[in-house]
Amino acid sequence: MSKNHPREDYEEFSVSPTVLLGGEVQPNPSAVLELSIKPGGWPRPSTASSFNAGKTQLSLTGREKAGVERVALFVALVYCKQWHEASISVKAPLNDVLFLKILKTYPDQTVAKAAEQALRRHLWYVSEENAGLAFFDSRIDVEEKKQMVKALDKPASKKELKRLEGKKMTMSSSLSSFVTSKTRSFFQKLDVDEGFLAKDPPLWEEDDRFKDAQKRALGLRVVNDAAERGIALVQRYLGSTKSAAQEKYLLQLVHHHRKLVGREKKEDLQKKAF
């Protein structure tokens, strides 16, 4: 509603579920009826909601309509929030635990089990080291953070895991169970003073060392998110030039131009030009 979405290319993903659930929106309501399906793959998340909102305009069988409704409801009620917070690094550990809890109680268990199976393929990052992200999540209660601090003295795993076994994380998993002495390497790589850990968690927010560490943790780029955007950029302009060198310069130019232009729409730029 503020028209200042941090990821403007996913703004439609906020609009569509809102409309689907009976809410009212201001920005570009026509986007709700847009359809965009990638051949051979899943529809974009916003598309599922768009499908349901405009299903009367489509020629679908009864089975197809029912399937679209199931996906649309899951996207609107569960997945939308998870998607939008995926780029916030410090929220990832707790969000995955909460996601598992939601999936266990979601009424449509066929959809929930499929989603859980997919989620467990992406739990590899919840390692002893990356568990350090959770120290900067303000949603985690004081008692849990105290247990996380105590766990920093727990010996690290004897074997180096390339991927965490997804089955070890359950809806009852505590984040402190993933913290060990190896988690301290996370603070070392951030190059921060971990002295704030000696204080009670309620006092961390007032500590300059914590503020600096939190700022650095929040500044971490989520690799998958950045990689997908990079791939989309390359795919869009691949083959537009005659040499690899020209292609590199073109991508740099596009990236620089996007920074200069910001979020202005094409019609707004045309008005300024004429």
C-alpha positions as CSV (number, residue, x, y, z in Angstrom):
1,M,0.0,0.0,0.0
2,S,3.0,2.3,0.5
3,K,3.9,1.8,-3.2
4,N,7.5,1.3,-2.0
5,H,7.9,-2.4,-2.3
6,P,11.6,-3.4,-1.8
7,R,11.3,-6.0,-4.6
8,E,9.1,-4.3,-7.1
9,D,9.1,-7.2,-9.6
10,Y,7.3,-9.3,-6.9
11,E,4.7,-6.7,-6.0
12,E,2.1,-8.6,-7.9
13,F,2.7,-11.5,-5.5
14,S,1.4,-9.3,-2.7
15,V,-1.5,-8.0,-4.7
16,S,-2.9,-11.3,-6.0
17,P,-3.3,-13.2,-2.7
18,T,-4.7,-10.1,-1.1
19,V,-7.4,-9.9,-3.8
20,L,-8.0,-13.6,-3.6
21,L,-8.7,-13.4,0.2
22,G,-11.1,-10.6,-0.2
23,G,-8.8,-7.6,0.5
24,E,-8.6,-4.3,-1.4
25,V,-5.4,-3.0,-3.1
26,Q,-4.4,0.2,-4.7
27,P,-1.4,-0.6,-6.9
28,N,-2.0,-1.9,-10.4
29,P,-5.1,-4.1,-9.7
30,S,-5.1,-5.1,-13.4
31,A,-2.0,-7.2,-12.6
32,V,-4.2,-9.7,-10.8
33,L,-5.6,-11.0,-14.1
34,E,-2.2,-11.3,-15.8
35,L,-1.2,-14.9,-16.6
36,S,2.4,-16.0,-17.0
37,I,3.3,-19.7,-17.0
38,K,6.7,-21.0,-17.7
39,P,6.4,-24.0,-20.0
40,G,7.3,-27.3,-18.4
41,G,7.4,-25.9,-14.9
42,W,5.4,-24.5,-12.0
43,P,3.5,-21.3,-12.6
44,R,4.9,-18.2,-10.9
45,P,3.5,-18.1,-7.4
46,S,1.5,-14.9,-8.2
47,T,0.1,-16.7,-11.2
48,A,-1.7,-19.3,-9.1
49,S,-3.6,-16.5,-7.3
50,S,-4.2,-14.7,-10.6
51,F,-5.6,-17.9,-12.0
52,N,-8.1,-18.3,-9.2
53,A,-9.1,-14.6,-9.4
54,G,-9.8,-14.8,-13.1
55,K,-10.8,-18.5,-13.5
56,T,-14.2,-17.5,-14.9
57,Q,-12.4,-16.1,-17.9
58,L,-10.5,-19.4,-18.5
59,S,-11.7,-22.6,-20.1
60,L,-10.9,-25.1,-17.4
61,T,-12.2,-28.5,-16.5
62,G,-13.7,-29.1,-13.1
63,R,-10.5,-31.0,-12.1
64,E,-8.3,-28.1,-13.3
65,K,-10.3,-25.5,-11.4
66,A,-10.1,-27.6,-8.2
67,G,-6.3,-28.0,-8.6
68,V,-5.8,-24.3,-9.2
69,E,-7.9,-23.4,-6.1
70,R,-5.8,-25.7,-4.0
71,V,-2.5,-24.2,-5.2
72,A,-3.9,-20.6,-5.0
73,L,-5.0,-21.1,-1.4
74,F,-1.7,-22.6,-0.3
75,V,0.2,-19.7,-2.0
76,A,-2.1,-17.0,-0.4
77,L,-2.3,-18.6,3.1
78,V,1.2,-20.0,3.5
79,Y,3.8,-19.5,0.8
80,C,3.4,-15.8,0.1
81,K,4.9,-14.7,3.5
82,Q,7.7,-17.2,3.2
83,W,8.6,-16.0,-0.3
84,H,8.8,-12.4,0.7
85,E,11.0,-13.0,3.7
86,A,13.4,-15.4,1.9
87,S,15.8,-12.6,1.1
88,I,16.1,-11.6,4.8
89,S,19.1,-13.7,5.9
90,V,18.6,-13.6,9.7
91,K,15.0,-14.8,9.5
92,A,15.8,-17.9,7.5
93,P,16.5,-20.4,10.4
94,L,13.3,-19.6,12.4
95,N,11.2,-19.3,9.3
96,D,12.0,-22.8,8.3
97,V,11.0,-24.2,11.7
98,L,7.8,-22.2,11.6
99,F,7.2,-23.3,8.0
100,L,7.4,-27.0,9.0
101,K,4.9,-26.4,11.8
102,I,2.5,-24.7,9.4
103,L,2.8,-27.6,6.9
104,K,2.0,-30.2,9.6
105,T,-1.2,-28.4,10.5
106,Y,-2.3,-27.3,7.0
107,P,-5.7,-28.8,6.1
108,D,-4.8,-30.0,2.6
109,Q,-2.1,-32.5,3.6
110,T,-1.5,-33.6,0.0
111,V,-0.3,-30.1,-0.9
112,A,1.5,-29.7,2.4
113,K,3.5,-33.0,2.1
114,A,4.6,-32.0,-1.4
115,A,5.7,-28.6,-0.1
116,E,7.5,-30.2,2.9
117,Q,9.4,-32.6,0.6
118,A,10.6,-29.7,-1.5
119,L,11.5,-27.7,1.6
120,R,13.7,-30.5,3.1
121,R,15.8,-30.4,-0.1
122,H,16.8,-26.9,0.9
123,L,17.7,-27.3,4.6
124,W,21.3,-27.9,3.8
125,Y,22.2,-24.3,4.9
126,V,21.0,-24.8,8.5
127,S,24.5,-25.8,9.5
128,E,26.3,-25.2,12.8
129,E,28.0,-22.2,11.3
130,N,25.0,-20.6,9.6
131,A,22.9,-21.1,12.8
132,G,24.6,-17.8,13.8
133,L,22.1,-15.9,11.7
134,A,19.4,-16.7,14.3
135,F,21.2,-14.6,17.0
136,F,20.1,-11.5,15.1
137,D,16.4,-12.4,14.7
138,S,14.4,-10.2,17.0
139,R,11.5,-12.7,16.9
140,I,13.3,-15.4,18.9
141,D,12.5,-15.2,22.6
142,V,14.9,-14.5,25.4
143,E,15.0,-18.0,26.8
144,E,15.8,-19.6,23.4
145,K,18.6,-17.1,22.9
146,K,20.1,-17.9,26.3
147,Q,20.1,-21.6,25.3
148,M,21.8,-20.6,22.0
149,V,24.5,-18.8,23.9
150,K,25.1,-21.8,26.2
151,A,25.3,-24.1,23.2
152,L,28.3,-22.1,21.9
153,D,30.4,-24.2,24.3
154,K,29.1,-27.4,22.9
155,P,31.6,-29.4,20.9
156,A,31.3,-29.2,17.1
157,S,30.2,-32.3,15.1
158,K,33.0,-34.7,14.5
159,K,32.3,-35.1,10.8
160,E,32.1,-32.2,8.4
161,L,28.6,-32.3,6.8
162,K,28.3,-31.0,3.3
163,R,24.5,-31.0,3.7
164,L,22.5,-31.2,6.9
165,E,20.2,-34.1,7.0
166,G,16.8,-32.6,6.5
167,K,15.1,-35.2,8.6
168,K,16.9,-33.8,11.7
169,M,14.8,-30.7,11.6
170,T,11.3,-31.1,12.8
171,M,8.5,-28.8,13.8
172,S,9.7,-29.3,17.4
173,S,13.3,-28.5,16.7
174,S,14.9,-25.7,18.7
175,L,17.4,-23.5,17.0
176,S,19.8,-24.0,19.9
177,S,20.1,-27.6,18.9
178,F,22.0,-26.5,15.8
179,V,24.4,-24.2,17.7
180,T,27.9,-25.5,18.6
181,S,31.3,-24.0,19.2
182,K,31.7,-24.0,15.4
183,T,29.0,-21.3,15.3
184,R,31.5,-18.9,16.5
185,S,33.2,-19.0,13.1
186,F,30.1,-17.2,11.8
187,F,30.9,-14.2,14.0
188,Q,34.6,-14.4,13.0
189,K,33.7,-14.3,9.3
190,L,31.5,-11.3,9.9
191,D,34.6,-9.8,11.6
192,V,32.6,-8.6,14.5
193,D,33.1,-8.3,18.3
194,E,31.0,-11.0,19.9
195,G,31.4,-9.4,23.3
196,F,27.7,-8.7,23.4
197,L,27.1,-12.4,24.0
198,A,28.3,-12.0,27.6
199,K,25.2,-9.8,28.3
200,D,21.7,-11.0,28.8
201,P,19.8,-11.1,25.4
202,P,17.3,-8.3,26.4
203,L,20.3,-6.0,26.6
204,W,21.8,-6.8,23.2
205,E,19.7,-4.3,21.3
206,E,21.4,-1.5,23.3
207,D,25.0,-2.8,22.7
208,D,26.9,-1.1,19.9
209,R,28.7,-4.4,19.2
210,F,25.4,-6.2,18.6
211,K,24.1,-3.3,16.4
212,D,27.2,-3.5,14.2
213,A,27.0,-7.3,14.0
214,Q,23.3,-7.3,13.2
215,K,23.8,-4.7,10.5
216,R,26.5,-6.9,8.9
217,A,24.3,-10.0,9.2
218,L,21.3,-8.2,7.6
219,G,23.6,-7.0,4.8
220,L,24.4,-10.6,3.7
221,R,23.2,-11.3,0.2
222,V,21.0,-14.4,0.0
223,V,22.9,-16.3,-2.7
224,N,20.0,-18.1,-4.3
225,D,18.1,-14.9,-4.7
226,A,21.0,-13.0,-6.1
227,A,21.9,-15.9,-8.4
228,E,18.4,-16.1,-9.8
229,R,18.4,-12.4,-10.6
230,G,21.8,-12.8,-12.3
231,I,20.6,-15.7,-14.4
232,A,17.5,-13.8,-15.4
233,L,19.7,-10.9,-16.5
234,V,22.0,-13.1,-18.6
235,Q,19.2,-15.0,-20.2
236,R,17.5,-11.8,-21.2
237,Y,20.5,-10.3,-23.0
238,L,22.3,-13.6,-24.1
239,G,23.0,-13.4,-27.8
240,S,22.5,-9.7,-28.1
241,T,26.2,-9.1,-28.8
242,K,28.8,-10.6,-31.1
243,S,31.5,-11.4,-28.5
244,A,31.8,-12.4,-24.9
245,A,33.6,-9.1,-24.1
246,Q,30.7,-7.0,-25.5
247,E,28.2,-9.2,-23.6
248,K,30.1,-8.5,-20.4
249,Y,30.1,-4.7,-21.0
250,L,26.4,-4.9,-21.9
251,L,25.5,-6.6,-18.6
252,Q,27.5,-4.0,-16.7
253,L,25.7,-1.2,-18.6
254,V,22.3,-2.6,-17.9
255,H,23.1,-3.1,-14.2
256,H,24.4,0.5,-14.0
257,H,21.3,1.9,-15.9
258,R,18.9,0.1,-13.5
259,K,20.6,1.8,-10.6
260,L,20.3,5.2,-12.2
261,V,16.7,4.8,-13.3
262,G,15.5,3.1,-10.1
263,R,11.8,2.0,-10.0
264,E,10.4,4.5,-12.5
265,K,8.0,2.9,-15.0
266,K,8.3,3.1,-18.8
267,E,5.3,5.4,-19.1
268,D,6.7,7.8,-16.5
269,L,10.0,8.0,-18.3
270,Q,8.2,8.7,-21.6
271,K,6.3,11.6,-20.1
272,K,9.6,13.1,-18.9
273,A,11.2,12.6,-22.3
274,F,8.3,14.3,-24.2
